[in-house]
Amino acid sequence: MSDGETAHGGVLQRLALRALHCLEPERAHDLALWSLQHGLFPAVEQVRDERLRTSCCGLRFANPLGMAAGFDKDARVAPALWNMGFGFVEVGTLTPRPQPGNARPRLFRLREDEAIINRFGFNNAGQAAVRGQLQRWHAMIGRGVLGVNVGANKDSADRIADYAAGALALADVADYLAVNISSPNTPGLRDLQGPRALEKLLAAVGRALAEAGREQCPVLVKIAPDIDEAELAEIIEVAISGGATGLIVSNTTIARPETLRSPQRGEAGGLSGRPLFEPSTRLLAQAHVLAKGRLRLIGVGGVHDAKTAWEKIRAGADLVQLLSAFVYHGPALIPRILRGLLLELERAGHASIGEAVGSGAHDWLEK
Ligand SMILES: Cc1cc2nc3c(=O)[nH]c(=O)nc-3n(C[C@H](O)[C@H](O)[C@H](O)COP(=O)(O)O)c2cc1C
């Protein structure tokens, strides 16, 4: 029995995971979502502790661990994920109009590497379809923090206008807005990371927030790991001058490390999971050093245990997200990470997560 599981619940969880992994990956994902939506999820030990509480972007979090965008694209299961112990959930990516995404198969498990390749291409129900659901959640008492991730339609004539439309449509039902300009699965989308385009995009989002009466809504820019330090430095300066609150570091990578062993490693798309941990954490540490406290940072990429979550925080993350490891380890992972973070805090002699943020950034840069 591993930590985070009761004897009975642990066996059931492992059986359920094994059964899901016998299915074609996207069917398994759909079934997992359906089960969560219908309350069919295992009881998970709740880890609540004052020392895990944290504030970021003017929001209060019960703990710093969140579900990354892409698991709950159409905002179906955030309450189930909060109930499992996540401090926050980011839904989306949502585009103004619904779109089917790329042809199947488009989701691949790289089991030997504990990784995933996806080329979904923003399949989603569209912003209007989920607004009512988000409204209901927003009004819930005692809920966790809700992030809404927005993007552009593949066939859009004006992609920047799509981000503004997302802000206008959804900012009043979001605790924070994530601007996803780094999916590798919408051709050309990453060009929006260029300084001129990003400047325009943030200005357009700012105007939309003002129009929606939500100027104070935190905006976080989600970036790709496949950029160099000079590009990162430019993004940081433009993000700050454009009024962004922070960065989400990072999305999936188009790189294919030599170490990959899985036969699926040649599939096109974005790679996530364990092999993304090192490059995304190094980029995070660079962002921490370059931003000098002017931006809040969410660290995501390859987190799969307390140690890797703690390293994200040491590298500079105010908050941490994961997705791929949830697919491989299931809900028991959440209490395991939270309990492990408490141990790390004790070991380091810190009274709160905030005290540890960035404490190891220079170690990461020297690696
Ligand atoms: C199946 C899948 C779908 C994803 N969809 C999105 C998405 O719609 N929007 C987005 O910003 N990121 C998306 N991501 C990227 C994740 O949010 C995250 O940045 C990335 O997977 C790295 O975290 P991980 O290694 O913990 O999975 C997706 C990732 C996966 C595996």
The ligand as a Gaussian input file, in Angstrom:
#p B3LYP/6-31G(d) Opt

LIG

0 1
 C       -3.672000      15.276000     -23.048000
 C       -3.179000      16.657000     -22.807000
 C       -3.935000      17.730000     -23.220000
 C       -3.485000      19.037000     -22.990000
 N       -4.264000      20.095000     -23.390000
 C       -3.871000      21.354000     -23.066000
 C       -4.700000      22.462000     -23.371000
 O       -5.798000      22.324000     -23.911000
 N       -4.261000      23.702000     -23.032000
 C       -3.048000      23.916000     -22.407000
 O       -2.718000      25.063000     -22.091000
 N       -2.253000      22.861000     -22.097000
 C       -2.627000      21.620000     -22.407000
 N       -1.822000      20.557000     -22.077000
 C       -0.514000      20.811000     -21.424000
 C       -0.602000      20.674000     -19.912000
 O       -1.446000      21.640000     -19.347000
 C        0.796000      20.792000     -19.271000
 O        1.308000      22.086000     -19.540000
 C        1.765000      19.754000     -19.792000
 O        1.123000      18.520000     -19.984000
 C        2.939000      19.528000     -18.839000
 O        2.504000      19.009000     -17.600000
 P        2.615000      17.440000     -17.228000
 O        4.000000      17.016000     -17.585000
 O        2.331000      17.401000     -15.759000
 O        1.582000      16.745000     -18.029000
 C       -2.244000      19.249000     -22.335000
 C       -1.479000      18.146000     -21.918000
 C       -1.934000      16.860000     -22.153000
 C       -1.089000      15.706000     -21.687000

